[in-house]
């Protein structure tokens, strides 16, 4: 499943033998991008409308979400390797630690994006602002707090 | 480990039989709050200094983090139940879906807070802005994007 091999300026760390907690994939994200190279580097709120389809089991948990114009989306970057501690992004050429970067490559490949809610159709949300691959697993949705408080 | 029993206005959903992916606890958060009732409802950037201690294995991944005045912290709310789809917060008395609330109770109990970085001492970050229990497991750190872009 991993697309990348380590490059110059990258340092690999052995992963622990076991994970400490489990996540449920609660839905799936559909976007126009089917290859990583096609994804925009950073989603923008005037980007294309993408859809987030919630699993039947969790649909009732969407009750009232339409009251929130901006939603924080957490998703699982299932294609990213998890064992790099230092990385050297092509874009900057500067080596930095994984926690000083927003790269998908990190011990827990969880992304956080803020999106604008365009519509809700049953268990599907239509949103703008994502930059992830089509088929990415969803792990959480929350009302966004940006702009009101940290 | 769960502190809460369902109350009026809450709806429970059976959890799936298995989780879909695993997370590593990469460190631990120390705060002044040892009981949930003592935690502030929402951390503020002028709140007390808390410490985030990174596990030895991951310390090199902090390289360069001091360049970022604001950090997004993802942590695992290990005391929260995961099986409510509708909740009725005491504060509002209004029933809403778990995805329309920032309550700790959600299928994947992952919290996201933005903090100000006060200092870095080896593998320990000193920060302001948290509101979680002492001993909460850390799962990710990223440079904050708030204020520059969604």
Boltz contact constraints between the chains, C-beta under 6 A:
constraints:
  - contact:
      token1: [A, 16]
      token2: [B, 24]
      max_distance: 6.0
  - contact:
      token1: [A, 19]
      token2: [B, 22]
      max_distance: 6.0
  - contact:
      token1: [A, 19]
      token2: [B, 23]
      max_distance: 6.0
  - contact:
      token1: [A, 19]
      token2: [B, 24]
      max_distance: 6.0
  - contact:
      token1: [A, 20]
      token2: [B, 24]
      max_distance: 6.0
  - contact:
      token1: [A, 20]
      token2: [B, 25]
      max_distance: 6.0
  - contact:
      token1: [A, 21]
      token2: [B, 23]
      max_distance: 6.0
  - contact:
      token1: [A, 21]
      token2: [B, 76]
      max_distance: 6.0
  - contact:
      token1: [A, 22]
      token2: [B, 19]
      max_distance: 6.0
  - contact:
      token1: [A, 22]
      token2: [B, 22]
      max_distance: 6.0
  - contact:
      token1: [A, 23]
      token2: [B, 19]
      max_distance: 6.0
  - contact:
      token1: [A, 23]
      token2: [B, 21]
      max_distance: 6.0
  - contact:
      token1: [A, 23]
      token2: [B, 108]
      max_distance: 6.0
  - contact:
      token1: [A, 24]
      token2: [B, 16]
      max_distance: 6.0
  - contact:
      token1: [A, 24]
      token2: [B, 19]
      max_distance: 6.0
  - contact:
      token1: [A, 24]
      token2: [B, 20]
      max_distance: 6.0
  - contact:
      token1: [A, 24]
      token2: [B, 107]
      max_distance: 6.0
  - contact:
      token1: [A, 25]
      token2: [B, 20]
      max_distance: 6.0
  - contact:
      token1: [A, 26]
      token2: [B, 107]
      max_distance: 6.0
  - contact:
      token1: [A, 45]
      token2: [B, 150]
      max_distance: 6.0
  - contact:
      token1: [A, 60]
      token2: [B, 85]
      max_distance: 6.0
  - contact:
      token1: [A, 61]
      token2: [B, 85]
      max_distance: 6.0
  - contact:
      token1: [A, 61]
      token2: [B, 97]
      max_distance: 6.0
  - contact:
      token1: [A, 61]
      token2: [B, 98]
      max_distance: 6.0
  - contact:
      token1: [A, 61]
      token2: [B, 99]
      max_distance: 6.0
  - contact:
      token1: [A, 62]
      token2: [B, 97]
      max_distance: 6.0
  - contact:
      token1: [A, 62]
      token2: [B, 99]
      max_distance: 6.0
  - contact:
      token1: [A, 63]
      token2: [B, 96]
      max_distance: 6.0
  - contact:
      token1: [A, 63]
      token2: [B, 97]
      max_distance: 6.0
  - contact:
      token1: [A, 64]
      token2: [B, 96]
      max_distance: 6.0
  - contact:
      token1: [A, 64]
      token2: [B, 97]
      max_distance: 6.0
  - contact:
      token1: [A, 64]
      token2: [B, 100]
      max_distance: 6.0
  - contact:
      token1: [A, 65]
      token2: [B, 99]
      max_distance: 6.0
  - contact:
      token1: [A, 65]
      token2: [B, 100]
      max_distance: 6.0
  - contact:
      token1: [A, 76]
      token2: [B, 21]
      max_distance: 6.0
  - contact:
      token1: [A, 85]
      token2: [B, 60]
      max_distance: 6.0
  - contact:
      token1: [A, 85]
      token2: [B, 61]
      max_distance: 6.0
  - contact:
      token1: [A, 96]
      token2: [B, 63]
      max_distance: 6.0
  - contact:
      token1: [A, 96]
      token2: [B, 64]
      max_distance: 6.0
  - contact:
      token1: [A, 97]
      token2: [B, 61]
      max_distance: 6.0
  - contact:
      token1: [A, 97]
      token2: [B, 62]
      max_distance: 6.0
  - contact:
      token1: [A, 97]
      token2: [B, 63]
      max_distance: 6.0
  - contact:
      token1: [A, 97]
      token2: [B, 64]
      max_distance: 6.0
  - contact:
      token1: [A, 98]
      token2: [B, 61]
      max_distance: 6.0
  - contact:
      token1: [A, 99]
      token2: [B, 61]
      max_distance: 6.0
  - contact:
      token1: [A, 99]
      token2: [B, 62]
      max_distance: 6.0
  - contact:
      token1: [A, 99]
      token2: [B, 65]
      max_distance: 6.0
  - contact:
      token1: [A, 99]
      token2: [B, 141]
      max_distance: 6.0
  - contact:
      token1: [A, 100]
      token2: [B, 64]
      max_distance: 6.0
  - contact:
      token1: [A, 100]
      token2: [B, 65]
      max_distance: 6.0
  - contact:
      token1: [A, 102]
      token2: [B, 142]
      max_distance: 6.0
  - contact:
      token1: [A, 107]
      token2: [B, 24]
      max_distance: 6.0
  - contact:
      token1: [A, 107]
      token2: [B, 26]
      max_distance: 6.0
  - contact:
      token1: [A, 108]
      token2: [B, 23]
      max_distance: 6.0
  - contact:
      token1: [A, 108]
      token2: [B, 139]
      max_distance: 6.0
  - contact:
      token1: [A, 108]
      token2: [B, 140]
      max_distance: 6.0
  - contact:
      token1: [A, 110]
      token2: [B, 140]
      max_distance: 6.0
  - contact:
      token1: [A, 112]
      token2: [B, 112]
      max_distance: 6.0
  - contact:
      token1: [A, 114]
      token2: [B, 150]
      max_distance: 6.0
  - contact:
      token1: [A, 129]
      token2: [B, 150]
      max_distance: 6.0
  - contact:
      token1: [A, 139]
      token2: [B, 108]
      max_distance: 6.0
  - contact:
      token1: [A, 140]
      token2: [B, 108]
      max_distance: 6.0
  - contact:
      token1: [A, 140]
      token2: [B, 110]
      max_distance: 6.0
  - contact:
      token1: [A, 141]
      token2: [B, 99]
      max_distance: 6.0
  - contact:
      token1: [A, 142]
      token2: [B, 102]
      max_distance: 6.0
  - contact:
      token1: [A, 146]
      token2: [B, 146]
      max_distance: 6.0
  - contact:
      token1: [A, 150]
      token2: [B, 45]
      max_distance: 6.0
  - contact:
      token1: [A, 150]
      token2: [B, 114]
      max_distance: 6.0
  - contact:
      token1: [A, 150]
      token2: [B, 129]
      max_distance: 6.0
